[in-house]
Amino acid sequence: MIDAEIAPFYEQLVKYVNVNRIDSVVSKFPDLKDRNKLKDLVIKDILTDAEKDEVKLPENEEKHKKLLKEFNSVVLKEINSYFVKH
């Protein structure tokens, strides 16, 4: 269950997680085997797009860390699912 304080931010970011985005990052780094590094690159790509779209993230450092921890988990699950299908 997502903490109610970060849920609105989380819901905005989750919209950016999709197969096309993962595909795009994988195509840029085809030899990358480390899923944690891939996760970091996908998250960086998402945060860049979210910033362009003026998505606001929590200013409170504790909430920001909590959000990224939850979000890391979701992105890694999506990456693992991606590799099962490909």
C-alpha positions as CSV (number, residue, x, y, z in Angstrom):
1,M,0.0,0.0,0.0
2,I,1.4,3.4,-1.0
3,D,1.7,6.0,1.7
4,A,-1.1,8.5,1.3
5,E,1.4,11.4,1.5
6,I,3.2,10.3,-1.6
7,A,0.3,8.6,-3.5
8,P,-0.5,11.6,-5.7
9,F,3.1,11.9,-6.8
10,Y,3.5,8.2,-7.3
11,E,0.4,8.0,-9.5
12,Q,1.7,10.7,-11.7
13,L,5.1,9.0,-12.2
14,V,3.6,5.5,-12.7
15,K,1.9,6.8,-15.9
16,Y,5.4,7.1,-17.5
17,V,6.3,3.4,-16.9
18,N,5.6,1.4,-20.0
19,V,7.2,-1.2,-22.4
20,N,8.0,1.4,-25.0
21,R,10.1,3.4,-22.6
22,I,12.0,0.3,-21.5
23,D,12.4,-0.7,-25.1
24,S,13.9,2.7,-25.9
25,V,16.4,2.6,-23.1
26,V,17.4,-1.0,-23.9
27,S,17.9,0.0,-27.5
28,K,20.4,2.7,-26.4
29,F,22.3,0.3,-24.2
30,P,21.8,-3.2,-25.9
31,D,24.7,-4.8,-24.0
32,L,23.6,-3.7,-20.6
33,K,22.8,-6.8,-18.5
34,D,22.6,-5.3,-15.0
35,R,18.9,-4.7,-14.4
36,N,19.6,-2.3,-11.6
37,K,21.6,-0.1,-13.9
38,L,18.8,-0.4,-16.5
39,K,16.3,0.6,-13.8
40,D,18.3,3.7,-12.9
41,L,18.5,4.7,-16.6
42,V,14.7,4.2,-17.1
43,I,14.0,6.2,-13.9
44,K,16.3,9.0,-15.1
45,D,14.4,9.0,-18.4
46,I,11.1,9.1,-16.7
47,L,12.1,11.9,-14.3
48,T,13.5,13.9,-17.3
49,D,10.1,13.6,-19.1
50,A,8.2,14.3,-15.9
51,E,10.2,17.5,-15.4
52,K,9.5,18.6,-19.0
53,D,5.8,18.0,-18.3
54,E,6.1,20.0,-15.1
55,V,5.2,17.1,-12.8
56,K,5.8,18.3,-9.3
57,L,7.6,15.9,-6.9
58,P,7.6,16.3,-3.1
59,E,9.8,19.0,-1.9
60,N,10.2,17.4,1.5
61,E,13.3,15.2,1.3
62,E,11.9,12.4,3.4
63,K,8.8,12.1,1.2
64,H,10.9,12.4,-1.9
65,K,13.1,9.4,-0.8
66,K,10.0,7.4,0.1
67,L,8.5,8.1,-3.3
68,L,11.6,7.0,-5.1
69,K,11.9,3.9,-3.1
70,E,8.4,2.8,-4.0
71,F,8.9,3.9,-7.6
72,N,12.2,2.0,-7.9
73,S,10.3,-1.2,-7.0
74,V,7.6,-0.6,-9.6
75,V,10.1,0.1,-12.4
76,L,12.2,-2.9,-11.5
77,K,9.1,-5.2,-11.6
78,E,8.2,-3.8,-15.0
79,I,11.8,-4.4,-16.3
80,N,11.7,-8.0,-15.0
81,S,8.3,-8.5,-16.7
82,Y,9.8,-7.0,-19.9
83,F,12.6,-9.6,-20.0
84,V,10.3,-12.5,-19.3
85,K,8.3,-11.4,-22.4
86,H,11.3,-10.7,-24.7
